[in-house]
């Protein structure tokens, strides 16, 4: 069994299609199929089943997929650490950031880090928690800072360090454009907000359930028109240019509020506190530069609440 074969297997498992996986790997489909066959012969098991809608992993294949992700992830981490050591103070750190954290904390942390590590670059991936955790396991990221929308127990190979109340987002701020019909009101009734189109998260079921239950407790139906997206950037753009409204954590839009390009009102009856976490691969020590960046994040969080 070779690492190359594991990478090939992971590509097919991810894309569920030999042709697409071969394209992503930049090899021929014939070469990819041969590699998978050789891996199955070496392990004496069937890992993939070809079907009408592509390739599906068998039960044994699913078990191997989790181990292969860890193996390839650790190899990527080792390669990155060796590259950094070979280059002295040069190098790059790859981090995953949740949308809420990106808006308020990320810029400050980067500035702090650049002052002490000016020759080390940072690659930041902004995504929802599940995508970030999968990338972390695969070794594509050094660590993740996010407000999870998924069950942390689903990721036993990761260690999650709670940030605590210092970075506790409460998504109870009704965001709207300047000049919106609901703007400049101290309080807004639920019966009034359902008259406008809403932007809601695509993958945050707890958040959606909280909003739905609040409307139902007040004998109200959910808003009739809803746009769903996990992109905070898109939320801000849509709200800024239309009569859409969105329920967000006020901390994630503080800069836009201060710049008077967006406004809003607190909705205490729609309170949904969202804790944040640092996440790392278990049994995989951070590189010194990555540890330094984690500390910069912690300092930025402390400064944010002073």
C-alpha positions in Angstrom: 0.0 0.0 0.0 1.4 3.4 -1.1 0.6 6.9 -0.1 0.0 7.7 -3.7 -2.7 5.0 -3.9 -4.4 6.4 -0.7 -4.5 9.9 -2.3 -6.1 8.4 -5.4 -8.6 6.5 -3.3 -9.5 9.6 -1.4 -10.0 11.6 -4.6 -12.5 9.1 -5.9 -14.2 8.9 -2.5 -14.5 12.7 -2.4 -15.8 13.2 -6.0 -17.6 9.9 -6.3 -16.6 9.8 -9.9 -13.4 8.3 -11.5 -13.4 10.8 -14.4 -13.7 13.9 -12.1 -11.1 12.5 -9.6 -8.7 11.8 -12.4 -9.1 15.3 -13.7 -8.4 16.8 -10.3 -5.4 14.6 -9.8 -4.1 15.4 -13.3 -3.8 11.8 -14.4 -5.6 9.6 -16.8 -8.7 7.7 -15.7 -7.0 4.5 -16.7 -4.1 5.2 -14.5 -6.4 6.0 -11.6 -8.5 2.8 -12.0 -5.3 0.8 -12.1 -4.0 2.4 -8.9 -7.3 1.7 -7.1 -7.3 -1.9 -8.3 -3.7 -2.4 -7.0 -4.7 -0.9 -3.6 -7.7 -3.3 -3.4 -5.4 -6.2 -4.3 -2.9 -5.2 -1.6 -5.6 -5.0 1.0 -7.6 -7.9 -0.3 -10.9 -6.0 0.0 -13.4 -4.1 -2.2 -13.1 -0.4 -1.5 -15.3 1.2 -4.2 -18.4 0.1 -6.1 -19.1 1.6 -9.5 -22.8 2.4 -10.0 -25.2 4.2 -12.2 -24.5 7.5 -10.5 -20.8 7.1 -10.0 -18.5 5.5 -7.5 -19.5 4.7 -3.9 -17.3 3.6 -1.0 -18.1 0.2 0.6 -18.3 -0.1 4.3 -14.6 -1.1 4.4 -13.9 1.8 2.1 -15.5 4.2 4.5 -13.4 2.9 7.4 -10.2 3.3 5.3 -11.2 6.8 4.2 -11.1 8.1 7.8 -7.7 6.6 8.4 -6.3 7.6 5.0 -7.4 11.2 5.7 -5.4 11.2 8.9 -2.3 9.6 7.2 -2.2 12.0 4.3 -3.0 14.9 6.6 -0.1 14.2 8.8 2.2 13.8 5.8 1.1 17.2 4.6 1.7 18.7 8.0 5.2 17.1 8.2 6.1 18.4 4.8 5.0 21.9 5.7 7.0 21.8 8.9 10.1 20.6 7.1 9.7 23.3 4.4 9.4 25.9 7.2 12.5 24.6 9.0 14.5 24.5 5.7 13.5 28.0 5.0 14.3 29.4 8.4 11.8 32.2 9.1 10.1 31.8 5.7 7.0 29.8 5.2 3.2 29.9 5.3 0.5 29.0 7.8 -2.9 27.7 6.6 -5.9 28.5 8.8 -9.6 27.9 8.6 -11.9 30.7 9.8 -15.6 30.8 10.4 -17.5 33.7 8.9 -18.3 35.4 12.2 -14.7 35.2 13.4 -13.4 36.5 10.1 -15.2 39.8 10.3 -14.1 40.9 13.7 -11.0 39.0 15.0 -9.1 37.9 11.9 -7.7 41.3 10.8 -6.4 42.2 14.2 -4.8 38.8 14.7 -3.0 39.1 11.3 -1.7 42.5 12.2 -0.3 41.3 15.5 1.3 38.2 13.9 2.9 40.2 11.0 4.8 42.4 13.4 6.7 39.5 14.9 6.7 37.2 11.9 6.9 39.5 8.9 8.3 36.8 6.5 5.7 34.1 7.2 2.6 34.2 5.0 -0.9 33.3 6.1 -3.4 31.5 3.9 -7.0 31.9 5.3 -9.9 29.7 4.2 -13.3 31.1 5.2 -16.0 28.4 5.2 -18.7 26.7 7.3 -17.5 24.5 10.1 -18.0 21.1 8.5 -15.9 22.1 5.5 -13.2 23.5 7.7 -13.0 20.4 9.9 -12.8 18.1 6.9 -9.9 20.2 5.5 -8.2 20.2 8.9 -8.3 16.4 9.2 -7.0 16.2 5.6 -3.9 18.3 6.6 -5.0 21.2 4.3 -5.2 23.5 7.4 -3.0 24.0 10.5 -5.8 24.9 12.8 -9.4 26.3 12.7 -11.2 29.1 14.6 -14.9 29.0 14.1 -18.4 29.0 15.6 -19.5 25.4 14.9 -22.7 24.7 13.1 -22.1 20.9 13.4 -21.9 18.4 16.2 -18.3 18.4 17.5 -18.7 14.7 18.5 -18.7 13.9 14.8 -15.0 14.8 14.7 -13.2 12.6 17.4 -9.9 13.0 15.6 -9.9 16.7 16.4 -9.3 18.5 19.6 -11.7 21.5 20.3 -10.5 24.2 22.7 -13.5 26.3 23.8 -12.8 30.1 23.6 -15.4 30.8 26.3 -17.5 33.9 26.8 -14.7 36.1 25.3 -15.9 35.1 21.9 -19.6 34.2 22.4 -21.6 35.4 19.4 -25.3 36.1 20.0 -27.2 36.1 16.7 -30.0 38.4 17.9 -29.2 41.5 15.8 -31.7 42.2 13.0 -29.6 43.6 10.2 -31.0 45.9 7.5 -29.9 48.7 5.1 -29.8 52.3 6.0 -33.2 53.7 5.1 -35.0 50.4 5.5 -38.7 50.8 6.6 -37.8 49.1 9.9 -34.7 51.3 10.5 -34.4 53.7 13.5 -37.0 51.8 15.5 -36.1 51.0 19.1 -38.2 47.8 19.1 -39.6 45.8 16.2 -42.5 43.4 16.5 -42.2 39.9 15.1 -45.5 40.4 13.2 -43.8 43.2 11.4 -40.5 41.5 10.5 -42.2 38.6 8.8 -43.5 41.0 6.2 -40.0 41.4 4.7 -37.8 38.9 2.9 -35.2 37.2 5.1 -31.7 35.8 4.7 -31.1 32.6 6.8 -28.1 30.3 7.0 -28.1 27.2 4.8 -26.6 24.7 7.2 -27.3 25.9 10.8 -30.3 23.8 11.7 -30.3 24.9 15.4 -30.4 28.5 14.4 -33.3 28.0 12.0 -35.2 25.9 14.6 -34.9 28.7 17.1 -36.3 31.3 14.7 -39.1 29.0 13.6 -40.1 28.1 17.2 -40.1 31.7 18.2 -42.5 32.6 15.4 -44.7 29.6 16.3 -44.8 30.5 20.0 -46.2 33.8 18.9 -48.8 32.2 16.6 -47.0 33.5 13.6 -45.9 31.8 10.4 -42.3 32.0 9.1 -41.5 34.8 6.6 -42.8 33.8 3.2 -39.6 34.6 1.2 -36.3 33.3 2.4 -32.8 33.4 0.8 -30.5 30.8 2.3 -26.7 31.1 2.3 -23.8 30.5 4.7 -21.8 33.4 3.2 -21.8 36.4 5.5 -20.3 38.5 2.7 -23.4 37.7 0.6 -25.7 38.4 3.5 -24.2 41.9 3.9 -24.3 42.6 0.1 -28.0 41.5 -0.2 -29.1 43.4 2.9 -27.2 46.5 1.9 -28.9 46.7 -1.5 -32.4 45.4 -0.9 -35.2 45.2 1.7 -34.0 41.8 2.9 -33.3 41.5 6.6 -31.0 39.0 8.4 -30.5 37.9 12.0 -26.7 38.0 12.7 -24.3 38.4 15.6 -23.8 42.2 16.0 -20.0 41.6 16.5 -19.8 40.4 12.9 -21.1 43.7 11.5 -19.7 46.2 13.9 -17.5 47.7 11.2 -20.4 48.2 8.8 -22.5 49.7 11.6 -19.7 52.1 12.6 -19.3 53.1 8.9 -23.0 53.8 8.7 -23.5 51.5 5.7 -25.7 49.1 7.6 -28.0 49.4 10.6 -30.2 47.2 12.7 -32.0 46.5 16.0 -31.5 44.0 18.7 -34.2 41.2 19.0 -33.9 39.8 22.5 -36.7 37.3 21.9 -34.6 35.7 19.1 -31.5 35.1 21.2 -29.2 32.3 20.0 -25.8 32.4 21.8 -23.1 30.7 19.6 -19.8 29.6 21.3 -16.5 29.6 19.4 -13.6 27.1 19.4 -10.0 26.6 18.4 -9.7 23.2 16.7 -6.6 21.2 16.1 -5.7 17.6 14.9 -5.2 15.3 17.8 -1.7 13.9 18.3 -0.3 16.4 15.8 1.8 19.2 17.4 1.5 22.7 15.9 4.5 24.2 14.3 6.0 27.1 16.3 4.8 29.7 13.8 1.3 28.3 13.9 1.4 28.3 17.8 2.4 31.9 17.7 -0.5 32.8 15.4 -2.9 31.0 17.8 -1.6 33.2 20.6 -2.1 36.3 18.4 -5.8 35.2 18.0 -6.1 34.9 21.8 -4.6 38.4 22.3 -6.9 39.8 19.6 -9.9 38.3 21.3 -8.8 39.7 24.7 -8.3 43.2 23.1 -11.7 43.0 21.4 -13.5 42.8 24.8 -11.5 45.5 26.7 
